[in-house]
Every structure is written in structure tokens, then in C-alpha cells.
Amino acid sequence: MKRYFRALSLLFGPDARRAIAEGQGGALGGSRSIAFTEIEIVERQQGHVARRVVPYAAEPVARIETPRAPLCGLLLDRPRIMGIVNVTPDSFSDGGLLADAEAAIAHGVRLAGDGADLLDVGGESTRPGSDPVSLEEEWSRIGPVVASLAKSGYVVSVDTRKPEIMRRAVDAGARLINDISALTFDPLSLPTAAALNLPVILMHAQGDPKTMQVNPTYEDVALDVFDALEARLDGCEKAGIARENLLIDPGIGFGKTMRHNLDLLHQLMLFQGAGVPVVIGLSRKSTVGALTGEMEASQRVMGSVGGAVYAALTGAQILRVHDVEATRQALEVALAIADPETSGL
């Protein structure tokens, strides 16, 4: 039998700090602004799942409460915004708009000015049905962009599955690796990441981008994704990557139906039980379109911002978004209401 622990019944701001101080609540992801006062205990054995809710402190949940280590010098005491810089001709939302280095660099600078804490640069589309690109094609797209943005002092993440691209990007100044395959695409990915000794985002994906949306199935999507990510965390630690250098992303839209995506977001606090920062990338995806009726990906800004705010208020530490300024403004208001003492007013 395997047991899982999901934080429930959240308190914010001064209410959260009071509950933590009095031993009536735990700090969600180590936050001083969000506390949980109940825990859902989930037990799974041979396909049977049992759930019960107990008060805080009835069970040990140290990993949920462990403060998250700083990321590339950024404290994770508040949600951080990762701006998306896709240097591709065929990404689902902005394919072709940043197909040359000059445009991509300008876009990255603009996102940073809008409030992005990190810039995630990718040169291979991983939208459903996409084909892979060669190593040299991918590097020709992103190499100048990574180098320029890093030289300008921005915190750059490289979005790639290829170990050689990881190595080149780090040599060019990237400080974070974001791998949709959780370092499984190439046998050299894991040892390369360990040798580079930088933070790595391990994302869950069921299947390859070309076929991942054909018929994704799960016994229990949240538990199955948690198990897969936990196994990757353990594998990375055994390979020499410190847990403090690992983040997880449940992979919204990667081998999941729209209902799977909603179930994952609904149970997002389950992933705090891994004890590492949680990354969410919902921005402009088809689930947002299905919920809002907006067929054009670039017009899904408001729905995407709504999802980002929900993720932030349920503990996600990193929000990967296209629309940085809109997300930042919405977060500033939502977080100030949740914790007025941090508003500066």
C-alpha cells in the first residue's frame, strides 16, 4: 500500500501565520503566507484508492512544509513568473512570431520588463503532433538568444530534451534546464544534467509529443503523475543531482485529456508532498480554450491568467506564462488581498 498526503483547508496572510505559530496549521511549501489546516490521506493498493481527511499534525508531512530552496538566486517566498520565449516556426500559440534571434531577444527583454523573473528559451515545438528537430537546427535557433539574454543579466532557462543543447546553453549562460521528458529522452541527459550541476525542471509527459494526445489513460491521473515524478526525483538523486536542484511540473496538456488537466490542477497541492518547487504551465493551452470557448490560442489571455492565479494561491512556486504583464498584475492584486501585510500599503 502506498500513502499520499494532500494539503487542504488553506488560510492566507495573518490567519496563516497565526495557525502556524499556534501549531494548528502547516506552511504550504514553506510559505509564511499560505497555511493548510487539514490533510487528505490517500491510500492506494492494487487499484483501490481510499481517502480520508484529518486535522493538521495528525500525520507527519515534513516535505509539504519544507521551505523551498532559492532558484538561481531567487527566493521562492512568492510565486515567480517564467516568461516563454519560443524561437520556433510552429509553436501552438506563437509559432513564427519569434523565428529569428533578433525578434526573440527583443521579446525576452520585453517580458523581463513586464515582470518575468526567468526567461525560458526553447527552439523545438512540443505541441501535440509536432515533429522533432535536429540538434543543430535547435541550437541555431536558440544559441544567440540564450547568449544575448544571459549576457544582459537575465536568468535564462533552456527548454530542451537534448543533452548537448543543455551543455551548449549552459556554456552560453543558461542557469536552469527545463526538460519536458524529465531527463529521459536521451541516455546522456541524466549524467549531463548531473555534471552541469544546475537546477532542472522535471516535467511529466505520457508519450512523445507526436502521439501523446492519441489516447492518454491513467488509473488515477494525479496519483499516477505524482508517482512518475517521484520516481524521476529519486533517479536524479541517485545520479548525483541534489534534491535542492530539482523542480517538478505535472505537465498540463502533455499526454492528458482536458479532464485530466482539470483533475491535476484541482489536486495541485498533492504535488507539494514531493518537497520541491512546483512549476505550472497552463498558459494559452487547449484546456483554457475548451473552458472559455476561445479557439485562438493568442486570445486566451484572461483564461490563462485565471489559471495562473489559482495555481499561485494553491502553492505553485513557478508560473510559466506567455502573458507576463497581465499575469503579474493579477498576481499582485490577488496576493495583496490574500496577505495585506505584504502589499507595501
N, C-alpha and C positions, 0 to 999 in steps of 0.2 A: 504494500500500500504506500502511495506517495501522498504527502501533505503539502498544501499550498496555503499561503496567508495573504489575504487581500484587505488592505486598509479600508475602513468605511467611516461614515458619520463624521464629516470634516468640520473643523472650526477654523476661523481665519483671524489674523491680526491679534489684537489683545486677548480675545477669547482663546485663541490657540495657545498663546504664551502662558496664560493663566492655567489652562488644563495641563500643559506640560509641567509647569512648576509644581502643581499640586499632585502630580502623579496620576492624573485622570486621563491623560492623552499622550500620544507619542508624536514626535516630529516627523512629518512625512518627508522622506528623503533628506532628513537632517535639517529641514527648513524651520526657521523660527516664526514663519508666517502662516504655516498650514499644519494643523494637528489632526489626528484621527483618534476617535474615542471608542471605536468598536473594530473588531476584526472578524472577517469571514474566514472560517477554517474550511478548506475544501479537501476532501479525501477521495482519492481515485484508486480503484483496484479492479483489474480485469474488466474494464469498460464501465464499471459502475461509479457514479460520482455522487457523493453526499456532501451537503453544505449546511453549516450552522454558523450563527453569529454569536460572538461572545464579547464581553466588555474588554477594553484595553487592559493589558497586564495579565490577562488570563493565560496568555501564551507568550513564549519568547519570540520577539520579532526584531531582533537587533539589526538585521540587514535593511529593514524598512527605514529604521531611524538613523542609520549611519550617515553622517554628513558626507556629501559627495565631494570628491577631491576637485580642486580647481582644474579648469581645462584650458591649456595654453595660456596660463596666467590669468584667466577669467574666473572669478568667484562664481559659483553656481548658487548663490543666495537668492537669486531671482531667475526667471526664465530668460534664456539667451536666444537671440534671433540669428539664424543661419540663413543668409541670403543666397539664392540659387543663381549661378552663372552657368548656363548651358551653352557651350560652344559647339553646337550641333546643327545640322540642317533639318533634323527630323524629330526633335523632342515633341511630346504630345501637346505642350502648351505654347512654347515659344520657339519652336524649331525654325531655323533660318534667320531669326532676328539678330542673333549674335554669332553669325557664321564666320566672322573674321576677328582676328585678335584685337584690332583697334576698337571695334564696337563692344567686344566682351570686356575689355579693360575699362572702358568708359562706364559700362553698365555696373561693373563691380564697384567702381569708385562712387557711383551714384547710390548704390544700395548701402554702402558704408555710411555715406552722408545721410541717408534716410534712417539710419539707426541699426544696421546689421552689425552684430558683434563678430561674426565669422562669415567668410565667403567660401561657398562650396563650388569648386570649378570642375565641370565634367565635360568630356569630349566624346562620350558614347551614349546614345539614347538607349534607355532600358524600358521604354514604354512597351505595353503588351504588343507582341507581334514583331518587335524590332529585330533586326539582324545585327550581329556583332561587327565591329570594325577592326582593322588591323592595328597592331601596336603602333606602327609608325604614323598611321593616319590619326589615331587618337592623340599621340604626342604632338604632332604638328599643329593640331587644333589648340591644345591647352598649354603647351610648353611656354610660349611667350606670355600668355595670360597669367599663369601661376608666377612666373619670374617677375613680371612687372608689378603685380599687386603685392607680392611679398616684399619686394624691394621698397615699395612705398609704405611699408609698415603695417599692412593689414594682416589679420590672422587668416591664412588661407588653408582650406581643406581640399584635398584632391578626391574626387568622386570617381573611383575606378575599381575594376576587378583584377587588373593585371599587375603582377609584382614588379615588373620592370618599369611600368608607369609610376608605381608608388615610389620606387627608388629615384627615378629621374625627377619627379615632382618634389621630393624632399630635398634633393640636391639643389633644386631651383628655389627653395624657400618655403615649401608647404610645411605646415606644422601639425596636420591632422589627416588621417586616412579614413575615408568613408567608403565602405565596401558592401554593395548590395548582396554579395554572396557570402558574407561573414567569413572571408578568407578561405573559401572552399573551391573557388573557380579554378585555381591552378595549384598544384602541389607545392610550388615555391612561395605561395602567398604567405603562409603562416611563418616559415623561417625568415622570409624577407621582412615582414612586419616586426617580428621579434628583434631582428638585428637593427632595424631603424629606430626602435625604442621611442616611438611616438604614440599618442592616443589613437585608438582605432574604433570606429563605429561599426558594430556587427549588426547587419540588418538581416531579418528573416525574409526569405523568399521561397515559395514552394514551386520548384521547377525553374526553367530557363525563361528569360523574357519572351522568347519566340513562341512558347507554348503554355506559359504559366496560367493563362486565363481560360484554357480549354475546358477543364472540369475540375477546379480545385475542391478537394474534400478534406474534412477533418472529423475526428471523433468529437472533440471539443476544441474549438479554434483557439480560445485564449490559453487553455492548458497546454495544448499541443505546441503552440508557438512559444510559450514560456519554456517548455521542456527543451525545445530545439535550441533556443538562445542560451539556456543554462548549460547545455552540453557544449556549445561553442565557447562559452566563457571558461569552462573547465579545461577544454582542449587548448585554449590560448594560454591559460596559466601554466599548464604543463609544458608548453613550448617556450616558456620564458617571458611571456608578456604579463606584466604586473596588472592585477585587477584594477588598480588605480588608473591604468591607462586604457580601460575598456568602457565602452558605452554600448547600449542596445537600442535597436529600433525594430518594433514589431512588423514593419514593412506593409503599411497600408497600401492595398492595391496590387501587391506582388504575390500572385497566386492565391487571391482571395475573392470571393464574391462580395457584392455590396453589403449583404447582411453580415458576412464575416467581418468586414471592416467596421461596421457599427458595433458588433459584439466586442471586438478588440478595444475600441475606444470606450465602450461602456465599462469594461473591466480593466481600464488602463492602470489603475492602482495596484493590480496584481503584479505588474512588472517592477514596481518598487521593491518587491521582495528579492530581486536579484542583487540588490545592494550597489548598483552602479547607475550612472545617469541614464535617463530615458530620452530618446530622440523621437519626435513625431513629424512625419512628412505627409500631410493631408492636402497641401496646397493645390488647388485647381483640379483635383483628381475627379474621376468619373463619379465617385460616390457623392461628392458635392453637387455635381450636375444632376444626378438622379434625385437628390433630395430637393433641389431648388428648381428643377426644370430648365436650367441653363445649359444649352447644348454647346456653346462656345467656351472652351476652356479659359481663355483670357478674360472672360466676363464673370468668372466665378469668384471674384474678389471677396464680396461680402460673406458668402457662404464659407469660404476658406478662413476668413478672419474669425468667424463664429467658432469654427472647429479649433482653431489655434487657441482662442481664449479658454475654451472648455479644457483643452489639454493642459494649459498652464495652470488652471485652477484645480486640476486633479494631479498635479505634481510633476508634469513633464519638464525636464530641465532645458532641452534644446528644441526649438521650433524651426523646422526647415521650410522656408516660405519663398514665394516669388514676390509677394507684395509687402515689402518691408515697412514702408511708411504707414500704410493702413494697419498692419499688424501691431506696430509699435504704439500707435495712438490708442488703439483699442485696449492693448495690454496696460498702458499707463492708467487709463481710466478704471479698468476692471480691478487692477491690483491696488490702486489707491482706495477704492471703495472697500475692498476686502481687508486692507490693512492701512487705515488712515495715518497711522504714526509714521509710515514710510513715505508719505506723499510729499513731504517738504513744505506743506502748507500750515 
